[in-house]
């Protein structure tokens, strides 16, 4: 897709109000970009220097996000020379450099910093335009494809899907589970329309964080290390620990915590799933860093207890929903997103009210 500069025109079908409105939005944004720097003065007149292509804008944002051409190429799954060529063509069309090299690496130039918010808005508007035209077509056949991290499939989706199917009983859903990186790949490869994973950001996808889901150090409440409920990381490293899902983001985060402190954890057991690790902890076979989402009920009932680390940063993560930035969503997928956002919002409100009532109850004087 190319966006015309001044002096170039497009024939629009005036009867197609949706397409016209979307195109006008794109033109307005392009004009803003042109005024900012893509026009050069020629004898007191404004002169266009070329065209901007959507792939060039996407590549510019990828380089800005990843901080380098090599990582941007990996993220976009194209060659590094292709990234360089797109950035060069965009800089030539705008008549200015968008990046500056320094000792700290590649950074945005002043022109690049000005361009970035407009480029992001441009891609959002292009997606809305495609969505508007897509909605004119009959709904495609086939189930709604959802990719989800293993623990999200087990501990989050069942209750949510029960709610969604009450509202949309005719929508057929297909769920594929994997690690967070695998979920991202499925969405990028269009094997899934929506992905549910943890702490994912990529220039090719829209990401919305639904809720926090930190890793908590948990153990059996009668297990000796758990009794104090507080410990230093050096102490924890000597306790029997249960690790799970080698290669997953949870595995990487947990090992990184000890590695940064120069410690080697005492791995007593290594298992394949979060649920298996939780059962081992419940039997008193060790401690484990488990997602809050997976142990919420056990913590509330007292079957498991948490241990707070006194000298280490919390292993914070978010539960995110993602979809391709430029792929129009079907009505079923949009409905899925709307329901999941509302469900998470209601759950958060209920938890806040519950905590408020507990605090108020604890402050009342005994009779």
Secondary structure, DSSP 8 states (H G I E B T S, - for coil): -EE--TT------TT-HHHHHHHHHHHHHHHHHIIIIIEEEETTEEEE---EEHHHHHHHHHHHHHTSHHHHHHHHTS-HHHHHHHHHHHHHHHTS--EEEETTEEEE-HHHHHHHHHHHHHHHHHHHHHHHHHTTS----S-EEEEEEHHHHHHTHHHHHHHHHHH-TT--EEEEEE-HHHHHHHHHTTS-SEEEEES---TTEEEEEEEE--EEEEEETTSHHHHTSEE-HHHHHHS-EEEESTTSHHHHHHHHHHHHTT----EEEEESSHHHHHHHHHTTS-BEEEEHHHHHHHHHHTSEEE-EESSS--B--EEEEEEETTS---HHHHHHHHHHHHHHHHHHHHHHHHHHHHHHHHHS---
